[in-house]
Amino acid sequence: MVTGMRLRNGLWLVAVAAGCATAVPRPIDPARAGEDFLARSLDDPGLAAYVAANAAAPVAFPPAEWDLPALTLVAFYYHPELDVARAAVAVAQAAEVTAGAIPNPSIGVGGEFHAGPSTSGTPWTFGFSFDIPIETAGKRGYRVAHAERLTDVARVELAEAAWAVRSRLRAALVDHLLAVKESDAAAAEHDARSRQAELIARLMDVGEASRPDLDQARTETARAALEARTAAGRIDATRAVLAAALGLPVAALEGVAFAWPDLEAPPSPGALDPAAVQREGLLNRLDLHRVLAEYAAAEADLQLAVANQYPDVHIGTGWSWDQNDNKIALGISVPLPIFDQNQGPIAEAEARRAEVAARFDALQARAVGEIDLALARVRAAMDELAEADTLVAAVGAQTAGVERLFAAGAEDALAVAGARVQAAAVARARVDAVRKVQEAVGALEDALQRPVDGEANPNGVPPPDPGRASPADEEEAP
């Protein structure tokens, strides 16, 4: 009999142990992580599958030129900040499991020693007891609802992180493409000024130009050369910023071509209608959605605090062997809410809900102001670009006229060189005007937290998980 009891106890312990989870060590290897980062590229097969699965339209991989939508998917695949946000969602989802757990019953085993004479031949009394907790007032449901609302908050924060990644990527791509254009324009101005200085030097040799004229032309040429070198150097710097925005090493972008067909085209007037923009902004802004999710979590927390004022019930039962008698105990215990009716936590939960509501009102008012300011900046930048276009057209027509006169023998080469210098300077000014428009549009998109140009809207939808394995996961794989 004793052997049978030992066998049953052993099986019971095995069953309990089988239901327990174990912690698997996953050490971080900094050297391995660094190697994995440096090995990232745009030719990754996993990236190809990710782009194919999530692109708005079928694309050849790798594309001949990478545009913003394709690069956005690259950033969603690689950027570490999204890994952090996805991990936060996983933590929140795990908290839902914790919130939905049913309290375990407890068992107690004990004995008593009788110092006096014993009628049973043994001075010991043995027994065990069970305690079964029963939650009341729907506390478990409120806990689960609160955890689910916090998961909603984490999902919106993931979408916010995705928008921040996309926003930085857009700014980096604009800066890189315009750096290339600015370098080309600066090089053209330097060439034009070099030609002008060369012609002035020839005229001075025949006495038709003065030394101050030549000195001034050479000074302007030297300045243009310095600006051309500075502009060319910015290309590498902007490429490094673009690589960081993608979550890639800069070597992964060597030889990669980028495209933005509408880079120099301002948004359409319909996309800047103030009433429509305000409405879309208040409906789309992720921070407003996040605060609304936080408010729903505060509501659930308040309901839980109210439910906690009702005590839980504990059902107790047990058995004992005392003086050759089997004794069975049965009882119910309930805490008496005499001194504490959970009023403190209820008041705190109400105050937190009011605080979240106040933050929503303040955030909404701030959003309206940010959208109005961004719209004003876009309009001002578009007006400046329109003036630059007018000036470019006028100078281009003037340069073409001088070149025609030179071809007819009615104008000299120095006049042509001067006209080309002016055209190159105006072209550089237009690049700067395009930059201001794109920066203003980027600020407007950040105020709206949605694209202005009709691109597929990533707002409100967390980017899909790329399913990349960490180095620790790969080490565990068979």
Residue pairs with C-beta under 8 A, 6 or more apart in sequence:
24 476
26 470
26 472
26 473
26 476
27 472
28 471
28 472
29 471
29 472
32 471
33 471
36 471
37 249
38 249
38 251
40 78
40 247
40 248
40 249
40 252
41 248
41 252
42 62
42 66
42 74
42 248
42 252
42 253
42 256
43 62
46 77
46 466
46 467
46 468
47 74
47 77
47 78
47 466
48 61
48 62
50 73
50 76
50 77
50 464
50 466
51 59
51 61
51 70
51 73
51 74
51 77
52 58
52 59
52 61
53 464
54 73
54 76
54 464
55 69
55 70
55 73
56 69
56 456
59 70
63 70
64 257
65 257
65 258
65 259
66 74
66 256
66 257
66 258
66 259
67 258
67 259
67 260
67 261
68 169
68 170
68 173
68 260
68 455
69 455
69 456
71 169
71 173
71 246
71 258
72 166
72 169
72 458
74 246
74 247
74 248
75 82
75 165
75 166
75 169
75 245
75 246
75 247
76 82
76 162
76 165
76 463
76 464
76 466
77 247
77 466
77 468
78 246
78 247
78 248
78 466
79 165
79 245
79 246
79 247
80 247
81 161
81 164
81 165
82 158
82 161
82 162
82 165
82 463
84 161
85 154
85 157
85 158
85 160
85 161
85 162
85 462
86 158
86 462
86 465
88 154
88 157
88 158
89 151
89 154
89 155
89 158
89 462
91 154
92 147
92 150
92 151
92 153
92 154
93 151
95 147
95 150
95 151
96 144
96 147
96 148
96 151
98 147
99 140
99 143
99 144
99 146
99 147
100 140
100 143
100 144
100 147
102 140
103 133
103 135
105 130
105 131
105 132
105 133
106 130
106 131
107 128
107 129
107 130
107 131
108 128
108 129
108 130
108 131
108 318
109 127
109 128
110 126
110 127
110 128
110 129
111 124
111 125
111 126
111 127
112 124
112 125
112 322
113 123
113 124
113 125
114 123
114 124
114 125
115 123
118 323
119 323
119 324
120 323
120 324
125 320
125 321
125 322
125 323
126 320
126 321
127 318
127 319
127 320
127 321
127 322
127 327
128 318
128 319
128 320
129 316
129 317
129 318
129 319
129 329
130 316
130 317
130 318
131 314
131 315
131 316
132 314
132 315
132 316
132 317
133 312
133 313
133 314
134 312
134 313
134 314
134 315
135 312
136 307
136 310
136 311
136 312
136 313
137 307
137 308
137 310
138 307
139 304
139 307
139 308
139 312
142 300
142 303
142 304
142 307
143 304
145 300
145 303
146 297
146 300
146 301
146 304
148 300
149 293
149 294
149 296
149 297
149 299
149 300
150 297
152 293
152 296
152 297
153 290
153 293
153 294
153 297
155 462
156 286
156 289
156 290
156 293
156 460
157 290
158 462
158 463
159 286
159 289
159 458
159 459
159 460
159 461
159 462
159 463
160 286
160 287
160 290
160 449
162 458
162 462
162 463
163 286
163 449
163 458
163 459
165 245
166 458
167 442
167 445
167 446
168 245
169 242
169 245
169 246
170 442
170 445
171 245
171 439
171 442
172 238
172 241
172 242
172 244
172 245
173 242
173 245
173 258
173 260
174 260
174 263
174 435
174 438
174 439
174 442
175 238
175 241
175 242
175 435
176 235
176 238
176 239
176 241
176 242
176 258
177 258
177 260
177 263
178 263
178 431
178 434
178 435
178 438
179 231
179 234
179 235
179 237
179 238
180 235
181 431
181 434
182 231
182 234
182 428
182 431
182 432
183 228
183 231
183 232
183 234
183 235
185 231
185 424
185 427
185 428
185 431
186 224
186 227
186 228
186 230
186 231
186 232
186 428
187 228
187 231
187 232
188 424
188 427
189 224
189 227
189 228
189 421
189 424
189 425
189 427
189 428
190 221
190 224
190 225
190 227
190 228
191 424
192 417
192 420
192 421
192 423
192 424
193 217
193 220
193 221
193 224
193 421
194 221
194 224
195 417
195 420
196 217
196 220
196 221
196 414
196 417
196 418
196 421
197 214
197 217
197 218
197 220
197 221
199 413
199 414
199 417
200 209
200 213
200 214
200 217
200 414
201 209
201 214
203 209
203 414
204 210
204 211
204 213
204 214
239 250
239 253
240 250
242 253
243 249
243 250
243 252
243 253
246 252
246 253
262 453
263 434
263 438
264 434
266 382
266 385
266 437
266 441
267 378
267 382
267 441
267 452
267 453
271 277
271 452
271 453
271 454
272 375
272 378
272 379
272 452
274 372
274 375
277 371
277 375
277 444
277 448
278 368
278 371
278 372
280 448
280 450
281 367
281 368
281 371
281 447
281 448
281 449
281 450
282 288
282 364
282 367
282 368
284 448
284 449
284 450
284 457
284 459
284 460
285 367
285 448
285 449
286 449
286 459
286 460
287 363
287 367
287 449
288 360
288 363
288 364
288 367
289 460
291 356
291 359
291 360
291 363
292 360
294 356
294 359
295 353
295 356
295 357
295 360
298 349
298 352
298 353
298 356
299 353
301 349
301 352
301 353
302 346
302 349
302 350
302 352
302 353
304 349
305 342
305 345
305 346
305 348
305 349
306 342
306 346
306 349
308 342
308 345
309 337
309 341
309 342
309 343
309 346
310 337
311 334
311 335
311 336
311 337
312 334
312 335
313 332
313 333
313 334
314 332
314 333
314 334
315 331
315 332
316 329
316 330
316 331
316 332
316 333
317 328
317 329
317 330
317 331
318 328
318 329
319 326
319 327
319 328
319 329
320 326
320 327
320 329
321 327
367 447
370 447
371 444
371 447
371 448
373 447
374 440
374 443
374 444
374 446
374 447
374 448
375 444
377 440
377 443
377 444
378 437
378 440
378 441
378 443
378 444
380 440
381 433
381 436
381 437
381 439
381 440
381 441
382 437
382 440
384 433
384 436
384 437
385 430
385 433
385 434
385 436
385 437
387 433
388 426
388 429
388 430
388 433
389 430
391 426
391 429
391 430
392 423
392 426
392 427
392 430
395 419
395 422
395 423
395 426
396 423
398 419
398 422
399 416
399 419
399 420
399 422
399 423
402 411
402 415
402 416
402 419
403 416
403 419
405 411
405 415
406 412
406 413
406 415
406 416
441 452
441 453
444 452
445 451
445 452
449 459
450 457
450 459
451 457
469 477
